[in-house]
Amino acid sequence: MPWNIQVYGTALQQHNEMINRWWKFDWNGGAGLSLNRYISPSFDGGLHLGYQDMRAGQQGAGNWYRANMTSASLGLRLKMYGTILKEDAFIGPYLSGTIGAGFGSTEGSTTAYANNPVGPFDKNYSALLGSLGGGIRLRFSDRISGFVQSSFMFDLNDGIDGREVDGGWDKYLQHNVGLGFNLGSATDTDGDGVPDRRDECPDTPTGVQVDRKGCPIDTDGDGVPDYQDQCPTEAGPASTQGCPDGDGDGVADKDDRCPTEPGTAALQGCPDSDGDGVADIDDQCPDTPAGVQVDAQGCPIDTDGDGIADHEDLCPNSAGPAENKGCPQLDERTLRLMEEKVRFEFDQARVQDGYRQLLDSIVVALERYPDHVLLIKGHADHIGSEEYNQALSERRAQAVKDYLISRGVQNPDRLVTRGYGESQPLVQVNTRLSKARTAAARAQNRRVGFQMDTPDMKLDME
């Protein structure tokens, strides 16, 4: 708590020119009041008010005095119970120092002493006061404490006893015994019931149970507070939210399907030897090659169910025998269809309407064999230069491909075009005859032919 008030009584052991009682207590009804302010775990500041009735000798005798002094001083306390010991320890030693002023009156009588006047005296005085000392605080509760303190006191006015000697100061030991009362409420920023000055964890979230130091409870002592610990009674690392992780794979044992084998979080702590995304304990094909797509059992996908895994099946979407690498054999109808030709007019690359039915049939065949590749072979007759005829044959093959694509062929990338120019005539033409007599033969050579084969591109590209 920030403020503390103390009340106390005092006993003195005086030492001056009249009396030397270092080893004798003089109880003369002294009392004091202190108002202290908490500064830090190490220091308190204070305002101290005191009253002392100091006496020596027998009144009426030739050598006696009685002094009444009121004092006010500022002090600083160095606490051992905020640094070396716990702040809430029952026994709390401290050192203190003050500086202030005293005001009062003194009367009495003196006998001859050095150059001091002889006879009775009655005078007022003021003095600069200072003290150094130490004490012990006894903490009874958060509100109440007791204390005992002894201090060496001195004033710079050497006149309390009526005798003034150059260079001499009146000195005494002052012993205080009293009670202290804490005032107000200590600052508790995080509202955990532990004042900030003793709170080693001042930012604890609201509602979290804390220990005497103001830090969240950590039942299993693993460094993860209970409110963040998913296993508050079993020690574990912070990486697994305070739960044990026997195999050290970053997956808490309570969530780990394979708690004795390091694995990955994605597989609930189980290993995956072939890296196919299926834990070894579930993997029916543990040696699947890297990169191969697998099913829930860890075995390679076989889309068409022909017993040949997709990564080894040239035709993964259509069933076929192993000797044909998973591709089906073309049926007779398709084989006959591949023997058909699309004819073109002289010097033209336009698909004539009469061939649309043929090409539509080829579209159907491509749908029936979705993994096969179709080679579209364009040709020209011998009229014109070789360069021109080569380009013309390529345009004819492309025209057929464009028509097939327009009819919705799936995966058009499997349509391969190739132009052969005039290099592969279907009918040999006698070039010594007139064009009119060779027109029919030349018309046979202006064509596009087809070849369908497996995706490994074993096509007649020559």
C-alpha positions in Angstrom: 0.0 0.0 0.0 1.4 3.4 -0.8 1.0 5.1 2.6 1.8 4.1 6.1 1.4 5.9 9.4 3.4 5.0 12.5 2.9 5.9 16.2 5.5 5.1 18.8 7.1 5.8 22.1 10.7 6.5 22.8 13.5 5.9 25.3 16.7 7.8 25.4 20.3 7.3 26.3 21.8 10.8 26.6 25.4 12.0 26.3 26.3 15.6 26.9 28.5 17.8 29.1 26.2 17.3 32.1 25.5 13.6 31.8 26.8 10.5 30.1 24.3 7.7 30.1 25.1 5.6 27.1 24.2 2.5 29.1 21.1 3.7 30.9 17.6 4.3 29.5 15.7 7.5 30.4 12.0 7.1 29.8 10.6 10.6 29.8 7.4 10.3 27.9 8.7 10.8 24.4 6.4 10.0 21.5 6.3 10.3 17.7 4.3 10.1 14.6 5.6 9.2 11.1 3.9 9.4 7.7 5.7 7.1 5.3 5.4 6.8 1.5 6.3 3.7 -0.5 8.9 4.7 -3.2 10.2 1.3 -4.5 10.8 -2.2 -3.2 14.1 -0.8 -1.7 13.1 2.7 -0.4 10.4 4.5 1.6 10.3 8.2 2.3 8.9 9.7 5.4 7.9 12.8 7.4 8.6 12.3 11.1 7.2 14.4 14.0 8.4 13.9 17.5 8.2 15.2 21.1 10.8 14.6 23.8 10.9 15.4 27.5 14.6 15.1 28.4 15.8 15.3 32.0 18.9 14.9 34.0 19.7 15.4 37.7 17.3 16.3 40.5 15.3 19.4 40.1 16.4 22.0 42.8 19.9 20.6 43.0 22.8 22.6 41.7 23.3 20.5 38.5 20.1 19.6 36.6 18.0 20.4 33.5 14.7 19.6 31.8 14.2 20.2 28.1 11.1 19.9 26.0 11.7 19.5 22.3 9.4 19.1 19.3 11.0 18.0 16.1 10.2 17.6 12.4 12.3 15.8 9.9 12.4 14.1 6.6 13.8 10.6 6.3 14.7 7.8 3.9 14.5 4.1 4.7 16.6 1.5 3.0 14.6 -1.8 3.2 16.1 -5.2 3.4 12.7 -6.8 3.1 12.2 -5.4 -0.5 15.5 -6.7 -1.9 17.3 -9.3 0.2 14.2 -10.7 1.9 10.6 -11.0 0.6 8.6 -7.9 0.9 5.9 -9.7 2.9 8.3 -11.4 5.3 7.3 -11.3 8.9 10.7 -9.9 10.0 12.0 -7.0 7.9 15.2 -5.3 8.8 15.9 -1.8 7.5 18.3 1.2 7.8 17.2 4.8 8.2 18.4 8.3 8.1 16.8 11.7 8.8 17.5 15.4 8.8 15.3 18.1 10.2 14.9 20.6 13.0 14.0 20.7 16.6 12.4 23.5 18.6 11.9 23.8 22.4 12.9 25.2 25.7 15.2 24.1 28.5 15.7 25.1 32.1 17.9 24.0 34.9 21.1 24.9 36.8 24.7 24.1 36.3 27.8 24.1 38.3 31.2 25.4 37.1 32.2 23.6 33.9 35.1 24.9 31.8 34.1 28.4 30.5 30.4 27.8 31.0 28.3 30.3 33.0 27.4 29.1 36.5 23.9 29.1 37.9 20.3 28.6 36.8 19.1 29.0 33.2 15.8 29.1 31.3 15.9 29.6 27.5 14.4 28.7 24.2 16.4 27.0 21.5 16.3 25.6 18.0 18.7 23.1 16.5 19.4 21.3 13.2 18.9 17.6 13.9 20.1 14.4 12.2 20.0 10.7 12.8 21.3 7.4 11.5 19.9 4.1 12.6 18.2 0.8 11.9 15.3 -1.3 12.9 13.1 -4.3 12.4 9.6 -4.3 11.1 7.3 -7.0 12.3 4.5 -7.7 9.7 1.3 -8.8 11.4 -1.0 -8.4 8.4 -1.4 -6.4 5.2 -2.6 -3.5 7.3 -0.8 -3.7 10.7 2.8 -4.0 11.6 5.0 -3.4 14.6 8.6 -2.1 14.7 11.5 -1.4 17.0 14.2 1.0 16.0 17.4 2.5 17.4 19.1 5.6 16.1 22.1 7.8 16.9 20.7 11.3 17.2 22.6 14.6 17.3 21.8 18.3 17.2 24.1 21.2 16.3 23.0 23.4 19.2 25.0 22.4 22.2 22.6 23.9 24.7 20.0 21.4 25.9 21.9 20.9 29.2 22.7 24.6 29.7 26.4 24.0 29.0 27.9 25.1 25.8 31.4 24.0 24.9 33.0 24.9 21.6 33.0 21.9 19.3 30.7 19.9 21.4 27.3 18.5 20.3 24.5 17.1 22.4 24.1 13.5 21.4 21.8 10.6 22.4 20.6 7.2 21.4 16.9 7.1 20.7 14.9 3.8 20.8 11.5 3.7 19.3 8.8 1.0 19.7 5.5 1.4 17.9 2.8 0.3 15.5 2.4 1.0 11.8 -0.9 1.1 9.8 -1.1 0.9 6.1 -3.5 3.3 4.5 -5.5 3.1 1.3 -5.3 0.4 -1.2 -2.2 -0.8 -2.9 -2.0 -0.4 -6.7 -3.0 -3.7 -8.4 -3.0 -3.1 -12.1 -4.0 -6.6 -13.1 -6.5 -7.0 -10.3 -5.2 -10.3 -9.1 -5.1 -9.4 -5.5 -1.3 -8.9 -5.3 -0.1 -5.3 -5.2 2.1 -4.2 -8.0 5.1 -3.7 -5.7 5.1 -7.4 -4.9 3.7 -8.6 -8.2 6.3 -10.4 -10.3 3.7 -10.9 -13.1 1.9 -7.5 -13.3 0.1 -8.3 -16.6 -1.8 -11.5 -15.5 -5.1 -11.7 -17.4 -8.3 -11.0 -15.5 -9.6 -14.0 -13.5 -6.5 -16.1 -13.6 -5.6 -17.7 -10.3 -2.2 -16.5 -9.1 0.4 -17.4 -6.4 1.8 -15.1 -3.7 4.1 -13.5 -6.2 1.2 -12.6 -8.5 2.1 -15.1 -11.1 -0.3 -17.6 -12.7 -0.4 -21.0 -10.9 1.7 -23.7 -12.6 0.7 -26.9 -10.9 3.1 -29.2 -12.7 6.0 -26.7 -12.7 6.6 -27.0 -16.5 6.7 -23.3 -17.1 3.3 -23.2 -18.7 0.7 -21.7 -16.4 -2.4 -23.7 -15.7 -4.7 -21.4 -17.6 -2.7 -22.0 -20.8 -1.8 -25.6 -19.9 -3.9 -28.3 -21.5 -2.3 -30.9 -19.2 -1.9 -28.9 -15.9 -1.0 -32.0 -13.9 1.6 -33.4 -16.3 4.8 -31.5 -17.2 5.3 -30.8 -20.9 6.9 -28.2 -23.2 5.2 -24.9 -24.3 5.3 -26.1 -27.9 2.6 -28.7 -27.0 0.7 -26.4 -24.6 2.2 -28.0 -21.5 1.4 -31.6 -22.4 4.0 -34.4 -22.5 5.5 -35.3 -25.9 7.3 -38.6 -25.4 8.7 -38.9 -29.0 9.5 -35.2 -29.3 7.7 -34.7 -32.6 5.8 -31.7 -31.5 2.5 -33.6 -31.1 1.3 -34.0 -27.5 1.0 -37.6 -26.4 -2.8 -37.1 -25.8 -3.2 -36.3 -29.5 -0.5 -38.6 -30.9 -1.7 -41.8 -32.6 1.9 -43.0 -32.5 3.3 -41.6 -29.2 6.5 -43.7 -29.4 7.4 -42.9 -33.0 8.2 -39.3 -34.2 5.8 -38.2 -36.9 4.1 -35.1 -38.3 1.2 -33.0 -36.9 -0.7 -33.5 -40.2 -0.8 -37.3 -39.5 -1.5 -36.9 -35.8 2.1 -37.7 -34.8 2.6 -40.8 -37.0 5.4 -41.4 -39.5 4.9 -41.6 -43.2 7.9 -43.6 -44.7 7.0 -43.2 -48.3 5.8 -39.6 -48.0 2.4 -40.3 -49.7 0.4 -38.5 -47.0 -0.9 -41.7 -45.4 0.4 -42.7 -42.0 2.4 -46.0 -41.9 -0.1 -47.5 -39.5 -2.8 -47.0 -42.2 -0.7 -47.5 -45.3 -1.4 -50.8 -47.1 1.2 -50.0 -49.8 4.1 -48.5 -47.7 6.6 -48.5 -50.5 4.7 -46.3 -53.0 7.2 -44.3 -55.2 7.5 -40.6 -54.4 5.0 -38.3 -56.1 2.4 -41.0 -56.9 -1.1 -40.2 -56.1 -2.6 -42.6 -53.6 -6.0 -43.5 -52.1 -7.0 -43.5 -48.4 -5.2 -46.8 -47.9 -2.0 -45.4 -49.3 -2.1 -47.4 -52.5 -1.7 -45.9 -56.0 -4.9 -44.7 -57.6 -6.3 -47.0 -60.3 -9.0 -44.8 -61.9 -10.3 -47.2 -64.5 -10.0 -50.3 -62.2 -8.0 -52.4 -64.6 -5.5 -53.5 -62.0 -2.8 -51.1 -63.3 -2.1 -48.1 -61.2 -2.5 -44.7 -62.9 1.2 -43.9 -62.6 2.0 -47.0 -64.7 -1.2 -46.9 -66.9 -0.9 -45.2 -70.3 -4.6 -45.1 -70.3 -5.7 -44.3 -66.7 -9.3 -43.4 -67.8 -10.0 -46.5 -69.8 -9.5 -50.1 -68.8 -7.0 -52.2 -70.7 -4.7 -55.3 -70.3 -1.3 -55.2 -68.8 0.4 -56.3 -72.0 -1.0 -53.1 -73.6 0.1 -51.0 -70.6 -3.4 -50.5 -69.4 -4.8 -49.3 -72.8 -7.8 -51.0 -74.5 -7.4 -52.5 -78.0 -9.3 -50.5 -80.7 -12.4 -52.3 -81.8 -13.0 -53.3 -85.4 -15.4 -50.4 -86.1 -12.8 -47.8 -84.9 -10.0 -49.6 -86.9 -12.1 -49.3 -90.1 -12.9 -45.7 -89.3 -9.2 -44.9 -89.1 -8.9 -46.1 -92.7 -11.3 -43.4 -94.0 -10.0 -40.3 -95.7 -11.2 -36.7 -96.0 -10.8 -35.4 -99.6 -10.2 -31.8 -100.5 -10.8 -29.7 -103.6 -7.8 -28.6 -105.7 -5.7 -26.0 -103.8 -8.2 -25.9 -101.0 -8.0 -26.6 -97.2 -11.7 -26.4 -96.5 -13.6 -29.4 -95.0 -16.5 -30.2 -97.4 -19.9 -30.8 -95.9 -20.0 -34.4 -97.2 -17.2 -35.4 -94.7 -18.8 -34.0 -91.5 -20.6 -37.3 -90.7 -17.3 -39.1 -90.9 -15.6 -36.6 -88.6 -18.5 -36.7 -86.2 -18.0 -40.5 -86.0 -14.3 -39.9 -85.2 -15.4 -37.6 -82.3 -17.5 -40.4 -80.9 -14.5 -42.8 -81.2 -12.3 -40.3 -79.3 -14.9 -40.2 -76.6 -14.8 -44.0 -76.4 -11.0 -44.0 -76.1 -10.4 -40.9 -73.9 -6.7 -41.6 -73.5 -5.7 -42.4 -77.1 -3.9 -40.0 -79.4 -5.2 -39.2 -82.8 -2.6 -38.4 -85.6 -4.2 -36.2 -88.3 -2.1 -36.6 -91.5 -2.4 -34.0 -94.2 -1.4 -34.6 -97.9 -1.3 -32.7 -101.2 -1.0 -33.7 -104.9 2.1 -32.9 -107.0 0.8 -29.8 -108.6 2.8 -26.8 -107.4 6.1 -26.5 -105.6 7.1 -28.8 -102.8 7.2 -25.9 -100.3 3.7 -24.8 -101.3 2.3 -28.3 -101.1 3.9 -28.8 -97.7 2.2 -25.8 -96.3 -1.1 -26.8 -97.9 -1.0 -30.3 -96.4 -0.4 -28.7 -92.9 -3.4 -26.4 -93.4 -5.6 -29.3 -94.4 -4.6 -31.3 -91.2 -5.3 -28.2 -89.1 -8.7 -27.7 -90.7 -9.8 -31.2 -89.7 -8.4 -30.7 -86.2 -10.3 -27.4 -85.8 -13.5 -29.1 -86.9 -13.1 -31.9 -84.3 -12.4 -29.4 -81.6 -15.5 -27.5 -82.6 -17.5 -30.7 -82.0 -16.3 -30.8 -78.4 -13.4 -33.3 -78.4 -12.2 -33.8 -74.8 -8.6 -33.0 -74.2 -7.8 -31.6 -77.6 -4.1 -31.7 -76.9 -4.2 -35.3 -77.9 -5.0 -34.3 -81.5 -1.7 -34.2 -83.3 -1.4 -32.7 -86.8 1.3 -33.5 -89.4 1.7 -32.4 -93.0 3.5 -34.5 -95.5 3.1 -32.4 -98.6 3.3 -34.4 -101.8 5.7 -36.9 -100.4 3.3 -39.8 -99.8 0.9 -40.1 -102.7 -1.9 -42.6 -102.3 -2.0 -43.1 -106.1 1.0 -42.8 -108.4 0.3 -40.3 -111.1 1.8 -40.5 -114.6 3.1 -37.0 -114.9 3.5 -37.4 -118.7 -0.2 -37.4 -119.1 -2.3 -34.3 -119.2 -3.9 -32.9 -116.1 -7.3 -33.7 -117.4 -6.4 -37.4 -117.7 -4.8 -37.5 -114.2 -7.4 -35.5 -112.4 -9.0 -38.5 -110.7 -5.7 -39.8 -109.5 -4.6 -36.5 -108.2 -8.0 -36.1 -106.3 -7.2 -39.3 -104.4 -3.9 -37.7 -103.2 -5.6 -34.5 -101.9 -6.5 -36.0 -98.5 -6.3 -36.2 -94.7 -5.9 -39.6 -93.1 -6.0 -40.8 -89.5 -4.1 -43.0 -87.1 -5.2 -43.7 -83.4 -2.7 -45.1 -81.0 -1.8 -45.2 -77.3 -0.5 -42.1 -75.4 3.1 -43.2 -75.6 3.0 -41.7 -79.1 3.9 -44.8 -81.0 2.5 -43.2 -84.1 3.7 -43.4 -87.7 5.1 -39.9 -87.9 7.1 -40.6 -91.1 
